Amino acid sequence: MKIRIGIASFMQESNSFAPRMARTEDFDVRAGDEMVHFFSGTNSETAGFLEGCAENGWEAIPMTAANAISGGLLTRECFDELCERILASIRTVRVDGFLLALHGAMSVEGFPSGDAEIARRVREAIGPNVPLVVSHDFHANVDPSLLRAVDGVSGYRTYPHVDQRETGRRAASIMARVLSGERPTQWWLPIPLLLSPQSSSTFTPPLLPVMEELSREFADAEGSYATLFCVQPWLDFVPVCSSIVVTDFSGQDMSGRLRKLAEHLWTLRRDFGTAWLEPAALGETILGSKRRPVLISEAQDSPTGGASGDDATLLACLLPYADELKCCLYLVDPAFVDLAHRAGTGTFVEGTIGGSLDTRFCHPVPIRCMVEHLSDGEFTAKGPAFHGRTFSMGKTAVVAIGKLRIVVATKPVMMIDPELYRSQGVEPGEQDAVGIKSPLLFRPAYESVSNVVLHIDARGPCRGRLEAVEFEHINRPIFPLDDLEWAPGVPLRIHRSDH
């Protein structure tokens, strides 16, 4: 009888400083064949699951995929409803294994680790003898209780993320070992460290040598599947930490290697620096740059981190230069989009823009502009991250003020691919400056446009200068909020006991 593997996903990255809690309507939910059609051929964990099933000769049973852009903690009602959709599909069919895509930093009312709770519920639904393997984002906040419910964890090993599909395929490799009768051990070592996304690329120092050591010390081919998880840094509760997780089939003692890797990362902690720019200096800095376009990372308002995308700080800085500098930027403002659509292309409109969804960190900006382009806001990512995935900004308008172009959207999307602009008739490569609400994930797709990046330091839900973030509840001490001495302890070793 053919082996049947259930496939599902429930993914959202939570941010304690987001303007509101996440609700069911924030999630894109797909089931069955629709799920296969949406993810096949994309750079996603689900695509990797499907490919892994095909390669192993398993029958893939697509169940439910619920995915949302980063945002606030999930309401309990939202979490319970979406969990039940997955659990209801489990009850309808027999499976021999289950592959589940989780972000790893989802938090819920009542559950600091929503990922651990969904893993517990899925385990309860499939029973003790069905293997369960999960995938995690690089920025997961791994709770050891999750490791007690699963047979393996496969995590991203890149940031900017370009290995989502590979991560899914690795999860299928772990599944194949478990189905063949091998029994894994989970290892978990917490590290009291937050890293700014702007400075923690896995492709450059200081993190690159740590990732190279991870690859040397833990080899998939030898049955040791390891991931360094640099936790999402805007979680303000207990427990929060970076960690190293290993799903090991070799039977060897991993504790020494884990401590050595953690010590290596810790010795580099002060090297994760970023050159921050005050917003007020932005215009003159662009004018003084000999290499253009300049990419402006306004990451404090990054939708990929949980912000609303409506911070108009960049617009306020660029407006005085609208006749000198050719620039494009992105803002979320549903009311202004409606105004532009009612007026139609070629007409002038005026009003305030931005600062309407999250009023804590910025103010609306008054403008008079011409409506240049209107659309439904859909585009498909062509860069390495999330390649092939279709995104929707909702109804969208492009408005013009001098040489300045503002793409105004109804809802936030991952701002990681120049296709966002190109789909609206704006070519980023022809600009003097391009506004991007992302700390680092945009870099691979924008590589052909420019490698000149300015990082704005401004208040917001995703402020990169972590020492300035107004934490109240996070476990202390933790670096860089505290200057502490630390040495790794004994890693937690977990065997799932309910086989």
Solvent accessible surface area in square Angstrom, and as a share of the most:
residue,aa,sasa,rsa
1,M,208,0.93
2,K,119,0.50
3,I,61,0.31
4,R,53,0.20
5,I,0,0.00
6,G,0,0.00
7,I,0,0.00
8,A,0,0.00
9,S,1,0.01
10,F,0,0.00
11,M,30,0.13
12,Q,2,0.01
13,E,20,0.09
14,S,0,0.00
15,N,1,0.00
16,S,39,0.25
17,F,34,0.14
18,A,15,0.12
19,P,49,0.31
20,R,113,0.41
21,M,68,0.30
22,A,5,0.04
23,R,99,0.36
24,T,27,0.15
25,E,128,0.57
26,D,47,0.24
27,F,17,0.07
28,D,63,0.33
29,V,43,0.25
30,R,56,0.20
31,A,55,0.42
32,G,24,0.23
33,D,121,0.63
34,E,90,0.41
35,M,1,0.01
36,V,47,0.27
37,H,158,0.70
38,F,39,0.16
39,F,7,0.03
40,S,58,0.37
41,G,52,0.50
42,T,5,0.03
43,N,17,0.09
44,S,3,0.02
45,E,8,0.04
46,T,4,0.02
47,A,2,0.01
48,G,0,0.00
49,F,0,0.00
50,L,29,0.14
51,E,45,0.20
52,G,3,0.02
53,C,1,0.01
54,A,79,0.61
55,E,115,0.52
56,N,65,0.33
57,G,42,0.40
58,W,23,0.08
59,E,66,0.30
60,A,30,0.23
61,I,25,0.13
62,P,29,0.18
63,M,8,0.04
64,T,7,0.04
65,A,1,0.01
66,A,0,0.00
67,N,22,0.11
68,A,20,0.15
69,I,46,0.24
70,S,12,0.08
71,G,13,0.13
72,G,6,0.06
73,L,47,0.23
74,L,0,0.00
75,T,30,0.18
76,R,96,0.35
77,E,137,0.62
78,C,2,0.01
79,F,0,0.00
80,D,52,0.27
81,E,68,0.30
82,L,0,0.00
83,C,0,0.00
84,E,76,0.34
85,R,99,0.36
86,I,0,0.00
87,L,18,0.09
88,A,42,0.33
89,S,24,0.16
90,I,11,0.05
91,R,152,0.55
92,T,114,0.66
93,V,38,0.22
94,R,112,0.41
95,V,13,0.08
96,D,42,0.22
97,G,0,0.00
98,F,0,0.00
99,L,0,0.00
100,L,0,0.00
101,A,0,0.00
102,L,0,0.00
103,H,14,0.06
104,G,3,0.03
105,A,4,0.03
106,M,1,0.01
107,S,1,0.01
108,V,3,0.02
109,E,77,0.34
110,G,68,0.65
111,F,46,0.19
112,P,65,0.41
113,S,16,0.10
114,G,0,0.00
115,D,2,0.01
116,A,10,0.08
117,E,16,0.07
118,I,0,0.00
119,A,0,0.00
120,R,116,0.43
121,R,37,0.13
122,V,0,0.00
123,R,18,0.06
124,E,130,0.58
125,A,43,0.33
126,I,20,0.10
127,G,18,0.17
128,P,64,0.40
129,N,112,0.58
130,V,25,0.14
131,P,11,0.07
132,L,0,0.00
133,V,0,0.00
134,V,0,0.00
135,S,0,0.00
136,H,2,0.01
137,D,10,0.05
138,F,0,0.00
139,H,17,0.07
140,A,0,0.00
141,N,13,0.07
142,V,6,0.03
143,D,32,0.17
144,P,26,0.16
145,S,53,0.34
146,L,2,0.01
147,L,0,0.00
148,R,124,0.45
149,A,10,0.08
150,V,1,0.00
151,D,1,0.01
152,G,0,0.00
153,V,3,0.02
154,S,1,0.00
155,G,0,0.00
156,Y,3,0.01
157,R,51,0.19
158,T,21,0.12
159,Y,8,0.03
160,P,5,0.03
161,H,9,0.04
162,V,48,0.27
163,D,9,0.04
164,Q,0,0.00
165,R,77,0.28
166,E,97,0.44
167,T,0,0.00
168,G,0,0.00
169,R,89,0.32
170,R,14,0.05
171,A,0,0.00
172,A,1,0.01
173,S,49,0.32
174,I,0,0.00
175,M,0,0.00
176,A,30,0.23
177,R,53,0.19
178,V,15,0.08
179,L,53,0.27
180,S,84,0.54
181,G,66,0.63
182,E,66,0.29
183,R,136,0.49
184,P,8,0.05
185,T,11,0.06
186,Q,4,0.02
187,W,8,0.03
188,W,35,0.12
189,L,3,0.01
190,P,47,0.29
191,I,0,0.00
192,P,23,0.14
193,L,0,0.00
194,L,2,0.01
195,L,9,0.04
196,S,15,0.10
197,P,5,0.03
198,Q,16,0.07
199,S,16,0.10
200,S,1,0.01
201,S,14,0.09
202,T,6,0.03
203,F,103,0.43
204,T,72,0.42
205,P,97,0.61
206,P,20,0.13
207,L,0,0.00
208,L,55,0.27
209,P,43,0.27
210,V,0,0.00
211,M,15,0.07
212,E,82,0.37
213,E,7,0.03
214,L,3,0.01
215,S,75,0.48
216,R,167,0.61
217,E,42,0.19
218,F,6,0.02
219,A,30,0.23
220,D,44,0.23
221,A,96,0.74
222,E,121,0.54
223,G,0,0.00
224,S,4,0.03
225,Y,12,0.05
226,A,1,0.00
227,T,4,0.02
228,L,0,0.00
229,F,0,0.00
230,C,2,0.01
231,V,1,0.01
232,Q,0,0.00
233,P,2,0.01
234,W,9,0.03
235,L,1,0.00
236,D,15,0.08
237,F,30,0.13
238,V,86,0.49
239,P,69,0.44
240,V,1,0.00
241,C,17,0.10
242,S,0,0.00
243,S,0,0.00
244,I,1,0.00
245,V,3,0.02
246,V,0,0.00
247,T,0,0.00
248,D,2,0.01
249,F,25,0.10
250,S,42,0.27
251,G,64,0.61
252,Q,93,0.42
253,D,93,0.48
254,M,1,0.00
255,S,16,0.10
256,G,40,0.39
257,R,61,0.22
258,L,0,0.00
259,R,78,0.28
260,K,110,0.47
261,L,0,0.00
262,A,0,0.00
263,E,85,0.38
264,H,53,0.24
265,L,1,0.01
266,W,13,0.05
267,T,97,0.56
268,L,35,0.17
269,R,26,0.09
270,R,137,0.50
271,D,83,0.43
272,F,25,0.10
273,G,60,0.57
274,T,32,0.19
275,A,92,0.72
276,W,69,0.24
277,L,34,0.17
278,E,107,0.48
279,P,22,0.14
280,A,102,0.79
281,A,42,0.32
282,L,0,0.00
283,G,2,0.02
284,E,109,0.49
285,T,47,0.27
286,I,0,0.00
287,L,60,0.30
288,G,60,0.57
289,S,26,0.17
290,K,202,0.86
291,R,148,0.54
292,R,99,0.36
293,P,8,0.05
294,V,1,0.01
295,L,0,0.00
296,I,0,0.00
297,S,1,0.01
298,E,1,0.01
299,A,1,0.01
300,Q,3,0.02
301,D,4,0.02
302,S,1,0.01
303,P,0,0.00
304,T,17,0.10
305,G,5,0.05
306,G,3,0.03
307,A,6,0.04
308,S,12,0.08
309,G,0,0.00
310,D,1,0.01
311,D,8,0.04
312,A,1,0.01
313,T,31,0.18
314,L,2,0.01
315,L,1,0.00
316,A,52,0.40
317,C,24,0.14
318,L,2,0.01
319,L,47,0.23
320,P,101,0.63
321,Y,38,0.14
322,A,9,0.07
323,D,115,0.60
324,E,99,0.44
325,L,1,0.00
326,K,82,0.35
327,C,2,0.01
328,C,0,0.00
329,L,2,0.01
330,Y,0,0.00
331,L,1,0.01
332,V,0,0.00
333,D,5,0.03
334,P,42,0.26
335,A,73,0.57
336,F,5,0.02
337,V,0,0.00
338,D,54,0.28
339,L,52,0.26
340,A,0,0.00
341,H,50,0.22
342,R,178,0.65
343,A,39,0.30
344,G,21,0.20
345,T,82,0.47
346,G,52,0.50
347,T,53,0.31
348,F,116,0.48
349,V,11,0.06
350,E,118,0.53
351,G,30,0.29
352,T,82,0.48
353,I,0,0.00
354,G,2,0.02
355,G,2,0.02
356,S,64,0.41
357,L,81,0.40
358,D,9,0.04
359,T,99,0.58
360,R,112,0.41
361,F,52,0.22
362,C,12,0.07
363,H,148,0.66
364,P,64,0.41
365,V,17,0.10
366,P,102,0.64
367,I,14,0.07
368,R,144,0.53
369,C,1,0.01
370,M,60,0.27
371,V,0,0.00
372,E,69,0.31
373,H,63,0.28
374,L,45,0.22
375,S,30,0.19
376,D,94,0.49
377,G,0,0.00
378,E,94,0.42
379,F,12,0.05
380,T,57,0.33
381,A,1,0.01
382,K,134,0.57
383,G,10,0.10
384,P,61,0.38
385,A,4,0.03
386,F,21,0.09
387,H,85,0.38
388,G,29,0.27
389,R,34,0.12
390,T,58,0.34
391,F,24,0.10
392,S,38,0.24
393,M,0,0.00
394,G,15,0.15
395,K,96,0.41
396,T,0,0.00
397,A,0,0.00
398,V,1,0.00
399,V,0,0.00
400,A,10,0.08
401,I,32,0.16
402,G,47,0.45
403,K,97,0.41
404,L,2,0.01
405,R,59,0.21
406,I,0,0.00
407,V,0,0.00
408,V,0,0.00
409,A,0,0.00
410,T,45,0.26
411,K,96,0.41
412,P,38,0.24
413,V,7,0.04
414,M,36,0.16
415,M,1,0.00
416,I,2,0.01
417,D,4,0.02
418,P,4,0.03
419,E,23,0.10
420,L,1,0.00
421,Y,0,0.00
422,R,87,0.32
423,S,42,0.27
424,Q,4,0.02
425,G,70,0.68
426,V,9,0.05
427,E,56,0.25
428,P,0,0.00
429,G,36,0.35
430,E,109,0.49
431,Q,11,0.05
432,D,28,0.15
433,A,1,0.00
434,V,0,0.00
435,G,0,0.00
436,I,0,0.00
437,K,1,0.00
438,S,0,0.00
439,P,9,0.06
440,L,11,0.05
441,L,13,0.06
442,F,0,0.00
443,R,77,0.28
444,P,33,0.21
445,A,16,0.12
446,Y,1,0.00
447,E,132,0.59
448,S,107,0.69
449,V,19,0.11
450,S,14,0.09
451,N,93,0.48
452,V,29,0.17
453,V,28,0.16
454,L,33,0.17
455,H,22,0.10
456,I,5,0.02
457,D,10,0.05
458,A,14,0.11
459,R,113,0.41
460,G,12,0.11
461,P,6,0.04
462,C,0,0.00
463,R,36,0.13
464,G,5,0.04
465,R,89,0.32
466,L,4,0.02
467,E,108,0.48
468,A,29,0.22
469,V,22,0.12
470,E,122,0.55
471,F,26,0.11
472,E,140,0.63
473,H,120,0.54
474,I,8,0.04
475,N,40,0.20
476,R,128,0.47
477,P,76,0.48
478,I,0,0.00
479,F,21,0.09
480,P,30,0.19
481,L,32,0.16
482,D,35,0.18
483,D,111,0.57
484,L,25,0.12
485,E,150,0.67
486,W,58,0.21
487,A,76,0.59
488,P,14,0.09
489,G,44,0.42
490,V,129,0.74
491,P,6,0.04
492,L,61,0.30
493,R,127,0.46
494,I,10,0.05
495,H,84,0.38
496,R,9,0.03
497,S,105,0.68
498,D,60,0.31
499,H,97,0.43
